[in-house]
Amino acid sequence: MKRALACLLLGALCWGAAAQQAAPCPAATDLLPQHLYGLWSAEFHEAGQARVSASATLRLAPNPDYPQGVSGTVARGGASGMVSGDAEDGEFALDESVDGVAISATWVGSVTPDACGREIRGSWTDVVKQLTLDFVLRKLPENTR
């Protein structure tokens, strides 16, 4: 009897600790800058096409100049650039710069509902070439490098 009671109590304690550690899933409109921090994979598609035409990796972190936003890097095809932006009320916007001075591309999209802030879909536009592609951003696991 004592052994059964001890197992029951231990199980309840472990279950309670696991429930406290589980992070809440933010609604798309409740996304905070902290939810964007980390590594993201980007897939680019021509409008209406399912085939991936390009890919990139973004690393987002706190923006030192704008606490409500993010900044970081984008790497694609051996080239890299800088990004800066935010998400507000479920809408996502990033500016991309290859030289750190002028905007070379823009990212405008929406946080995917029911994706726990881990997916964003929208349009990426190269402002120099006037090329627009659809994008899907997916947050990578914390331990991905």
N, C-alpha and C positions, 0 to 999 in steps of 0.2 A: 504494500500500500504506500509506504513512504517513497519507494523507488518510483512508483507511478506518479505520485504527487510531484516529486522532484523533476521528473521528465516533463510533466505538464507545465510547471512553472518555468523551467528552462526554455521550453518551446515558446511560451508566451513572451518571455523576455526577448528572445531572438526575433520573433515576428514583429514585436513593437519596435525594436532597433532598426529592422529593415524598412519598416513603414516610415520611420522618421528620416531615413537616409534617402528615400526616393524623392527626386526633385519633381516639383509640380510641373505639369505640362502647360506652358503659357498659351493663351489664345492668340491668334495672329495679331489682333489689335492691341494686345497687352505686352508685346515683345519689348524688352529693354535692351540697351546697348550690350549688356553682359551676355545676353543670349546669342549675340552675333560673334562674340570673341571665339577665336579658334581657326581651325583649318577647314576650308570648303573646297569641294570639287565643282567645277563648272563645265557644263556641256553646252555647246552651241549648235543650233539647228537652223537651217533655212526655214523661213516661215512656212508652216503647214507640213513640213517634212519630219519624219521620225529619225532619219539617219543623222548621226552625230557628224558634224562637219569640222569641228575643232574642239579642243578642251583646254582648260587652264586650272590652276590652283591658286586660291586666295588664302592669305593669312590675315585675319582681322584682329585688332587689339584696340584698347582704349585710345581715343584721339586726345592727345595732350592739350590741344587748343580748343576743343569743343566737347565737353563732358557728356553731352547727349548723343554723341556720334562715335564712329569708329574710323580707324585708319589702318593702313597695312600695305601689303604687297600683292601683286598678281604676277604669276609666272606662266608663260605659254610659249611653247616651241623654242626654248632656249633664250627667250627675251623676258625681261621683267619690267615692271612699272610700279607706280604707287597708286593707291586708292584711298578715297576718303568719302564718307557719307553717313547715312543713318536710316533707321526704319521708324516710321511714325504711323500709328493707326492702321497697321497692316500694310502700309506702302513702303517700299524699299527704294533707295536711290544712292548710287555711288558715282563719283567722278574718277576717271582713270587718267593718269599722266605718265607718258614714257620718259619725259625729261624732268619731271618735278616742277615744271613751271606752267606749261599750257595743258589744257584739258584735251586729251586725245580720244577719249571715248566716254560714253555715259552708260550706266546701268539703271534701268527703271523697271520695277516689278512689284509684285505682291507676294506677301508671305502666304504660303499654301495653307488653307484652313485644315485643321485636324492633323497637321504634320509636326506639332509640338515645336514650332519655330526652327525646324531642321531642313526646310525646303523653301526655296524662293524661285518664282518663275517670272519671266518678263522679257524685255528687249534690251539688247546691247547694241549701241550705235558707235561706229568708228566715225568721228566727226570730220576727219580729214578725207577719207574715201567715201563718205556718205553711204556706208554699208551698214545695214541693220540685220541682226540675227536674233532669233529667239534664244533664250538661255534658261537653263535649270541649274540652280545652285543647290548642292546637298552638303550638309555639315558632316564632316568626317569624325570618327570616334576620337576621343581625347588623346589616346596614345599613338595616333598616326603622326608620322613625321614627314 
